[in-house]
Amino acid sequence: MTQLWWDGSLTTTSPTTGRRWNTWRVGAGQNNLCINVKKTKEMIVDFRRGRHLPSPLYIGGTAVEVVSSFRYLGVHISDDLTWSKNTSCLIRKAHQRLYFLRRLRRAGLGSSVLTSFYRCVVESVLSSCIIVWHGSCSAAEKKALQRVVKAAQRTVGRSLPTTTDIYTSRCRKRASCIMKDPTHTCTRTVCPPPLRQEAAEH
């Protein structure tokens, strides 16, 4: 079982390491930082068969609210570690913006302008932090994302990149940047030692 606390930063611990929370709380007091209990949330990730909720977490005599999901840096994280809530929120927001795309088409704007509007307003929503969540999405969620892209294609009148294509290109770009930087902490994970030597030479 893992417990996550959200108060503007993400803190992870287990039920056997409550000392880490106490240390973090004491450190906040020493640095003249006040923890806002109303904005602090606790999310419990537990996949055991006999699930037992831990005792409530109190800050200044007030219990911290336990939530099933929360938003961190624009990404919805759920206690079941799926991305269904995150994708549904992105799809709903993208559908709302497709309305303005249709209005622009009715106004007689060309495909190039519509494409630019789509990429700036709609695609930017669908691809928000896409490297983090798209690879773990279910097939149904990917189809739902693609339906939004197809709806935009019918409005724009030209082919648009799929979310899978965007995810792949951004992953390759990120991996390329990591390979070119031998001081990056993920260099050992992305490329083996021979490739690291070649990247350093180039």
C-alpha positions as CSV (number, residue, x, y, z in Angstrom):
1,M,0.0,0.0,0.0
2,T,1.2,3.5,-0.9
3,Q,-0.1,6.8,0.4
4,L,0.2,10.0,-1.6
5,W,-0.1,13.5,-0.2
6,W,-0.9,16.5,-2.3
7,D,-0.3,20.0,-1.1
8,G,1.2,21.6,-4.1
9,S,3.9,19.0,-4.2
10,L,3.7,15.2,-4.4
11,T,4.9,13.2,-1.4
12,T,4.9,9.4,-1.3
13,T,5.3,7.1,1.6
14,S,4.1,3.7,3.0
15,P,2.3,2.9,6.2
16,T,5.6,1.8,7.8
17,T,7.4,5.0,7.1
18,G,5.2,7.6,8.8
19,R,8.4,9.1,10.1
20,R,9.0,10.6,6.7
21,W,5.8,12.6,7.0
22,N,6.8,13.8,10.4
23,T,10.2,14.8,9.2
24,W,8.6,16.7,6.2
25,R,6.2,18.5,8.5
26,V,8.9,19.5,11.0
27,G,11.1,20.7,8.0
28,A,8.2,22.9,6.8
29,G,7.9,24.5,10.2
30,Q,11.6,25.2,10.4
31,N,11.5,27.0,7.0
32,N,8.5,29.1,8.1
33,L,6.1,27.2,5.8
34,C,2.5,26.7,6.8
35,I,0.7,23.6,5.5
36,N,-2.9,24.3,4.4
37,V,-5.0,21.4,5.5
38,K,-7.9,22.3,3.2
39,K,-5.6,22.1,0.1
40,T,-3.8,18.9,1.3
41,K,-5.2,15.7,0.0
42,E,-4.4,12.1,0.7
43,M,-4.7,9.3,-1.9
44,I,-4.3,5.6,-1.0
45,V,-3.1,3.1,-3.6
46,D,-3.8,-0.4,-2.3
47,F,-4.3,-3.5,-4.5
48,R,-4.3,-6.0,-1.6
49,R,-7.3,-8.4,-1.3
50,G,-8.0,-7.5,2.3
51,R,-7.9,-3.8,2.0
52,H,-7.8,-1.9,5.3
53,L,-7.8,1.8,5.3
54,P,-5.1,3.3,7.6
55,S,-5.9,5.7,10.4
56,P,-6.7,9.3,9.3
57,L,-3.9,11.7,8.9
58,Y,-4.3,14.8,11.1
59,I,-2.6,18.2,10.7
60,G,-3.1,20.6,13.5
61,G,-6.0,18.6,14.8
62,T,-7.8,18.5,11.4
63,A,-8.1,15.3,9.4
64,V,-6.7,15.3,5.8
65,E,-9.3,14.6,3.2
66,V,-8.9,11.2,1.4
67,V,-9.6,11.3,-2.3
68,S,-9.8,8.7,-5.1
69,S,-8.0,11.0,-7.6
70,F,-6.4,14.4,-7.8
71,R,-4.9,16.7,-10.4
72,Y,-1.2,17.1,-10.4
73,L,0.4,19.4,-13.0
74,G,-2.6,19.1,-15.2
75,V,-2.7,15.3,-15.1
76,H,-5.4,13.4,-13.2
77,I,-3.9,10.6,-11.1
78,S,-6.3,7.9,-9.8
79,D,-5.9,5.5,-7.0
80,D,-6.4,2.5,-9.4
81,L,-3.5,3.8,-11.4
82,T,-5.5,4.0,-14.6
83,W,-5.9,7.0,-16.9
84,S,-9.6,6.8,-17.6
85,K,-10.4,9.9,-15.6
86,N,-7.6,11.8,-17.2
87,T,-8.5,10.9,-20.8
88,S,-12.2,11.6,-20.2
89,C,-11.4,15.1,-18.9
90,L,-9.2,15.7,-21.9
91,I,-11.8,14.5,-24.3
92,R,-14.5,16.6,-22.7
93,K,-12.3,19.7,-22.9
94,A,-11.4,19.0,-26.6
95,H,-15.0,18.5,-27.6
96,Q,-15.9,21.9,-26.1
97,R,-13.2,23.5,-28.2
98,L,-14.3,21.7,-31.4
99,Y,-17.3,24.0,-31.3
100,F,-15.2,27.0,-32.0
101,L,-13.5,25.1,-34.8
102,R,-16.8,24.5,-36.5
103,R,-17.8,28.2,-36.0
104,L,-14.6,29.2,-37.8
105,R,-15.4,26.9,-40.7
106,R,-18.9,28.4,-41.0
107,A,-17.2,31.8,-41.2
108,G,-15.4,30.7,-44.4
109,L,-11.9,30.4,-43.1
110,G,-9.5,28.2,-45.1
111,S,-8.0,24.8,-44.2
112,S,-4.6,26.2,-43.3
113,V,-6.1,28.6,-40.7
114,L,-8.4,25.9,-39.3
115,T,-5.4,23.5,-39.0
116,S,-3.4,26.1,-37.1
117,F,-6.4,26.7,-34.8
118,Y,-6.8,23.0,-34.2
119,R,-3.2,22.4,-33.4
120,C,-3.1,25.4,-31.0
121,V,-6.4,25.0,-29.3
122,V,-7.5,21.3,-29.6
123,E,-4.4,19.2,-30.2
124,S,-2.6,21.0,-27.4
125,V,-5.2,19.7,-25.0
126,L,-5.2,16.1,-26.3
127,S,-1.4,16.0,-26.2
128,S,-1.0,17.6,-22.7
129,C,1.7,15.5,-20.9
130,I,1.0,12.8,-23.4
131,I,4.4,11.1,-22.8
132,V,3.2,10.4,-19.2
133,W,-0.1,8.7,-19.8
134,H,-0.7,7.7,-23.4
135,G,1.5,4.6,-23.3
136,S,-0.6,3.1,-20.5
137,C,-4.0,4.0,-21.9
138,S,-6.4,1.2,-22.8
139,A,-7.4,0.5,-26.4
140,A,-10.9,1.9,-25.7
141,E,-9.4,5.2,-24.4
142,K,-7.1,5.5,-27.4
143,K,-10.1,5.0,-29.7
144,A,-12.1,7.7,-27.9
145,L,-9.1,10.1,-28.3
146,Q,-9.0,9.2,-32.0
147,R,-12.7,9.9,-32.5
148,V,-12.0,13.5,-31.5
149,V,-9.2,13.8,-34.1
150,K,-11.5,12.3,-36.8
151,A,-14.2,14.8,-35.9
152,A,-11.6,17.6,-36.3
153,Q,-10.5,16.1,-39.6
154,R,-14.0,16.3,-41.0
155,T,-14.2,19.9,-40.0
156,V,-10.7,21.0,-41.2
157,G,-10.9,19.0,-44.4
158,R,-7.4,17.5,-44.3
159,S,-5.5,14.7,-42.5
160,L,-4.4,15.3,-39.0
161,P,-1.8,13.4,-36.9
162,T,-3.2,10.8,-34.5
163,T,-2.5,10.9,-30.8
164,T,-0.4,7.8,-31.2
165,D,1.7,9.5,-33.8
166,I,2.2,12.5,-31.5
167,Y,3.1,10.3,-28.6
168,T,5.6,8.4,-30.7
169,S,7.3,11.5,-32.1
170,R,7.5,13.2,-28.7
171,C,9.0,10.0,-27.1
172,R,11.6,9.8,-29.8
173,K,12.4,13.5,-29.5
174,R,12.8,13.2,-25.7
175,A,14.9,10.0,-26.0
176,S,17.1,11.8,-28.6
177,C,17.7,14.7,-26.2
178,I,18.6,12.3,-23.4
179,M,21.0,10.4,-25.5
180,K,22.8,13.7,-26.5
181,D,23.2,14.7,-22.9
182,P,25.6,12.3,-21.1
183,T,24.9,14.0,-17.8
184,H,21.2,13.3,-17.9
185,T,20.0,11.0,-15.1
186,C,18.1,8.8,-17.5
187,T,21.0,8.2,-20.0
188,R,21.8,4.8,-18.5
189,T,18.2,3.7,-19.0
190,V,17.6,5.1,-22.5
191,C,20.9,3.8,-24.1
192,P,23.4,1.1,-23.2
193,P,27.1,2.0,-22.7
194,P,28.2,1.6,-26.4
195,L,25.5,4.0,-27.5
196,R,26.4,6.4,-24.8
197,Q,30.0,6.5,-26.1
198,E,28.8,7.1,-29.7
199,A,26.4,9.9,-28.5
200,A,29.2,11.6,-26.6
201,E,31.5,11.5,-29.6
202,H,28.9,13.1,-31.8
